[in-house]
Amino acid sequence: MRILNVAQTYFPYLAEGGRPVKVRILSRKLVQRGHHVTVLTAQLGSAEWPAPGAAPMKTPDGWRAMDEGVEAIYLRSWWRYRALTLNPHVVGFCKSALGKFDLVHCYGLYDLLGPTVGYFCRRQGVPYVIEPMGMYRPIDRNLRLKAFWHRSIGKIFLQKAAMIVATSEMEQQELLESGVPPAKVVIRYNGIDPASYTSLPLRGGLRAKYGIPPEEPLVVFLSRLIPRKGADILIEAFARVCPDSGRLVIAGPEGEPGYRSHLERLAKECGVEARVLFTGPVYDREKKALLADADLFVLPSRYENFANAPAEAIACGVPVIITVACGIRSLVEGHAGLVIVPEMESLAEALRRLVHDKALYARMKEGCHRVADRLNWDRLTDQMEGYYAEALATSRAGN
């Protein structure tokens, strides 16, 4: 099968969430199974781009690189606002190359790349699948622009998709309530690659770097620093449950200007500024070192269609606290952590239980490997192959 993955952001540009990681590993898994996979994306990033070790080649349209059998085409950007770009060369690509693919998989919404490719798919009879990645319901910033996107180019883009992939039961329900036909919606969780977590850095490295005693509980928050993620109530709950001992690490890029300063002031007001560490974004080995030393991972988010970071923590054997607004909740609850409402009192009680109830903590830690097995990308790639075959069969039957 020849598959074209369309993603506004892709490796090595990692500043706008987990899409690049997901698309890259699923593309690699499909290549390992004998499929031909190309990723079409926008040229973003700075000094780290193109991908290191990928032997990039400059083309009239931008760059082309090979990464473990996956072809990546980075279209030159003529204009950019945040991660949104204008890439006129996508038209030439679609006219000359789109017909070579059996199926297209578009990741995410609110860009111009996916709808443009979708338009040419409809003209050329190539079926396409859309994975909204929690973006279907507009949240956070630019709500009016997102609503306009839905009313204009997004409407037919979504209506004509052969299939819509939800990454959780929660997202599936949102799609159905918004009027998406049930026959079009399927579920495939976000995955983790167990091989990436079999050789974690030795425990203690991060604690030694920041002078954290081995006996102190280390609580980790890892996500973009925006109000929706709930780092504010975590700081307040941590101050209440761990007034004298314990460390809280707030890791992740600042997603809203000035929000990190707001959180730092909050930590000071709560009297725990000396025990709250803001690291900024962490990736690859630095992130693994953080999770290797963590005792507990907390994401008190007010909305996550899935929640990739807790899944990574679980893969490292770290129990988690998440909220009922996280799509991964059905896998976590009672197995690898606690699920709460996104409020400070509820979070403080969950923190207290997992910090002080050793039997409960041991049971949640033991359950991590069973949850991680359900999120194995090999298992999920099997599922995705089946969905692709179904989309192709439906498309051929309709022609």
ZAMARGU-4260 file (C-alpha; in steps of 0.2 Angstrom, whole numbers, plus 5000, padded with zeros to 4 digits):
<rodrens>
0) 5000/5000/5000 | 5006/5017/4996 | 5001/5029/5010 | 5003/5048/5011 | 5003/5056/5028
5) 4999/5074/5028 | 5005/5083/5044 | 5007/5102/5047 | 5021/5099/5059 | 5033/5084/5058
10) 5050/5079/5065 | 5062/5087/5070 | 5050/5102/5074 | 5043/5097/5091 | 5037/5113/5098
15) 5018/5112/5095 | 5013/5096/5103 | 5015/5077/5100 | 5009/5076/5082 | 5027/5074/5075
20) 5031/5060/5086 | 5015/5050/5082 | 5016/5052/5064 | 5034/5047/5063 | 5033/5031/5073
25) 5017/5025/5064 | 5025/5029/5048 | 5040/5019/5052 | 5030/5004/5058 | 5020/5004/5042
30) 5036/5004/5032 | 5043/4989/5042 | 5027/4980/5037 | 5031/4983/5018 | 5021/4999/5015
35) 5028/5014/5006 | 5025/5029/5016 | 5028/5047/5012 | 5025/5062/5024 | 5020/5079/5017
40) 5024/5093/5029 | 5028/5111/5030 | 5046/5117/5033 | 5047/5123/5051 | 5060/5124/5064
45) 5077/5132/5064 | 5095/5126/5067 | 5089/5108/5070 | 5081/5107/5054 | 5081/5096/5043
50) 5081/5080/5053 | 5099/5075/5059 | 5105/5060/5050 | 5091/5060/5037 | 5102/5065/5022
55) 5091/5079/5016 | 5091/5084/4998 | 5086/5101/4992 | 5072/5102/4979 | 5063/5116/4970
60) 5048/5114/4982 | 5059/5113/4998 | 5068/5098/5005 | 5066/5079/5004 | 5074/5067/5017
65) 5074/5048/5020 | 5072/5043/5038 | 5072/5024/5041 | 5063/5021/5025 | 5050/5035/5027
70) 5051/5048/5014 | 5048/5066/5021 | 5044/5081/5010 | 5046/5098/5018 | 5037/5111/5008
75) 5045/5128/5008 | 5034/5140/5018 | 5030/5157/5010 | 5021/5164/5026 | 5019/5158/5044
80) 5008/5162/5059 | 5013/5151/5074 | 5013/5133/5066 | 5001/5138/5052 | 5010/5141/5035
85) 5006/5145/5017 | 5014/5132/5006 | 5009/5135/4987 | 5020/5121/4981 | 5007/5109/4988
90) 4997/5112/4972 | 5011/5106/4961 | 5014/5091/4972 | 4996/5086/4971 | 4995/5088/4952
95) 5011/5078/4949 | 5012/5065/4963 | 4995/5062/4972 | 4989/5050/4960 | 5003/5038/4965
100) 4996/5035/4982 | 4982/5023/4987 | 4977/5032/5002 | 4980/5049/5011 | 4980/5051/5030
105) 4978/5069/5036 | 4983/5073/5054 | 4975/5087/5063 | 4964/5102/5058 | 4965/5121/5056
110) 4979/5121/5043 | 4979/5124/5025 | 4989/5109/5020 | 4976/5095/5024 | 4961/5104/5015
115) 4971/5107/5000 | 4977/5089/4998 | 4959/5084/5002 | 4953/5095/4988 | 4964/5086/4975
120) 4960/5069/4983 | 4942/5072/4979 | 4946/5077/4961 | 4957/5062/4958 | 4947/5049/4967
125) 4960/5046/4981 | 4952/5041/4998 | 4958/5051/5013 | 4957/5048/5032 | 4956/5062/5044
130) 4963/5061/5062 | 4957/5077/5071 | 4969/5074/5086 | 4957/5082/5098 | 4955/5098/5087
135) 4937/5096/5081 | 4930/5106/5096 | 4938/5123/5095 | 4947/5127/5112 | 4961/5138/5118
140) 4965/5152/5106 | 4959/5159/5090 | 4941/5153/5092 | 4934/5164/5079 | 4947/5159/5066
145) 4944/5140/5070 | 4925/5143/5068 | 4928/5151/5051 | 4939/5136/5046 | 4924/5124/5050
150) 4912/5135/5040 | 4923/5137/5025 | 4937/5124/5019 | 4935/5113/5034 | 4916/5108/5031
155) 4918/5099/5015 | 4936/5092/5020 | 4928/5083/5035 | 4911/5078/5026 | 4920/5070/5011
160) 4933/5060/5022 | 4932/5041/5020 | 4935/5039/5039 | 4938/5049/5054 | 4950/5042/5067
165) 4946/5046/5085 | 4960/5043/5098 | 4948/5040/5113 | 4931/5035/5117 | 4929/5053/5123
170) 4934/5061/5106 | 4923/5048/5097 | 4908/5054/5108 | 4912/5072/5103 | 4912/5068/5085
175) 4896/5059/5085 | 4887/5073/5095 | 4894/5085/5082 | 4884/5076/5068 | 4898/5065/5061
180) 4890/5049/5054 | 4893/5034/5066 | 4899/5023/5052 | 4913/5035/5048 | 4921/5036/5066
185) 4933/5023/5072 | 4944/5023/5087 | 4963/5020/5088 | 4973/5025/5103 | 4989/5035/5103
190) 5003/5023/5106 | 5020/5021/5114 | 5035/5011/5108 | 5041/4999/5121 | 5058/4998/5113
195) 5061/5017/5117 | 5059/5014/5136 | 5068/4997/5139 | 5085/5006/5142 | 5080/5022/5153
200) 5094/5032/5160 | 5100/5026/5178 | 5088/5033/5191 | 5096/5047/5201 | 5104/5057/5187
205) 5092/5071/5187 | 5091/5071/5206 | 5109/5073/5207 | 5109/5087/5194 | 5097/5098/5203
210) 5102/5092/5221 | 5086/5083/5225 | 5088/5070/5239 | 5084/5052/5234 | 5071/5050/5248
215) 5060/5065/5243 | 5045/5062/5232 | 5047/5069/5215 | 5031/5074/5206 | 5032/5078/5187
220) 5021/5089/5176 | 5026/5088/5157 | 5016/5098/5145 | 5014/5115/5136 | 5012/5129/5149
225) 4994/5135/5145 | 4980/5137/5157 | 4970/5122/5151 | 4984/5110/5157 | 4981/5114/5175
230) 4998/5117/5181 | 4991/5131/5192 | 4980/5119/5203 | 4995/5106/5204 | 5006/5119/5212
235) 4992/5123/5225 | 4989/5105/5228 | 5008/5101/5230 | 5010/5115/5242 | 4996/5108/5253
240) 5001/5090/5252 | 5020/5092/5253 | 5022/5108/5263 | 5040/5103/5269 | 5047/5089/5258
245) 5046/5084/5240 | 5049/5092/5223 | 5038/5097/5209 | 5045/5098/5191 | 5036/5109/5179
250) 5042/5104/5162 | 5037/5110/5145 | 5037/5124/5132 | 5028/5140/5136 | 5012/5140/5125
255) 5005/5157/5131 | 5017/5172/5133 | 5019/5176/5151 | 5011/5160/5158 | 5027/5153/5165
260) 5030/5169/5175 | 5012/5168/5182 | 5015/5150/5188 | 5032/5155/5196 | 5023/5169/5205
265) 5010/5156/5211 | 5023/5145/5217 | 5031/5159/5227 | 5014/5164/5234 | 5011/5146/5240
270) 5028/5146/5248 | 5035/5132/5238 | 5046/5142/5225 | 5062/5134/5231 | 5055/5116/5228
275) 5046/5119/5211 | 5058/5117/5196 | 5054/5125/5179 | 5065/5116/5166 | 5057/5122/5150
280) 5055/5110/5136 | 5063/5093/5137 | 5065/5080/5123 | 5072/5063/5120 | 5085/5057/5133
285) 5082/5072/5144 | 5064/5068/5145 | 5068/5050/5149 | 5080/5055/5163 | 5066/5065/5170
290) 5053/5051/5170 | 5066/5038/5176 | 5068/5049/5192 | 5049/5053/5194 | 5039/5045/5208
295) 5022/5052/5201 | 5016/5060/5185 | 5002/5073/5186 | 4992/5081/5172 | 4977/5089/5179
300) 4971/5095/5162 | 4954/5103/5158 | 4954/5094/5141 | 4965/5081/5132 | 4958/5071/5118
305) 4970/5057/5123 | 4985/5063/5134 | 5002/5057/5127 | 5013/5062/5141 | 5004/5051/5154
310) 5006/5037/5142 | 5025/5039/5141 | 5026/5040/5160 | 5016/5024/5162 | 5028/5016/5149
315) 5042/5021/5162 | 5033/5013/5176 | 5027/5029/5184 | 5009/5030/5191 | 4999/5045/5185
320) 4985/5056/5191 | 4975/5063/5177 | 4957/5070/5175 | 4940/5064/5169 | 4944/5077/5154
325) 4958/5066/5147 | 4954/5053/5134 | 4966/5040/5141 | 4956/5039/5157 | 4947/5023/5153
330) 4964/5014/5152 | 4971/5022/5167 | 4958/5022/5181 | 4961/5008/5193 | 4976/5001/5184
335) 4990/5014/5182 | 4984/5029/5192 | 4970/5039/5199 | 4957/5049/5189 | 4950/5065/5196
340) 4939/5080/5192 | 4950/5095/5187 | 4949/5104/5204 | 4962/5108/5217 | 4953/5099/5232
345) 4951/5083/5222 | 4969/5084/5216 | 4976/5086/5233 | 4967/5071/5239 | 4974/5060/5225
350) 4991/5067/5228 | 4990/5063/5247 | 4984/5045/5243 | 4998/5041/5231 | 5012/5049/5241
355) 5007/5041/5258 | 4998/5025/5254 | 5012/5013/5249 | 5001/4998/5245 | 4990/5009/5233
360) 5006/5016/5225 | 5013/4999/5223 | 4997/4992/5215 | 4996/5007/5202 | 5015/5004/5198
365) 5012/4986/5195 | 4998/4990/5183 | 5008/5001/5172 | 5015/4987/5161 | 4998/4980/5157
370) 4992/4997/5152 | 5008/5000/5142 | 5005/4984/5133 | 4988/4990/5127 | 4996/5005/5120
375) 5010/4996/5110 | 5012/5004/5093 | 5014/4986/5085 | 4996/4982/5091 | 4989/4999/5085
380) 4998/4998/5068 | 4989/4981/5065 | 4973/4991/5069 | 4977/5005/5058 | 4981/4993/5043
385) 4964/4986/5045 | 4956/5003/5045 | 4965/5008/5029 | 4959/4992/5020 | 4942/4996/5026
390) 4943/5014/5019 | 4950/5008/5002 | 4936/4994/5001 | 4922/5007/5004 | 4930/5019/4992
395) 4931/5006/4978 | 4913/5000/4981 | 4907/5018/4979 | 4916/5021/4962
</rodrens>
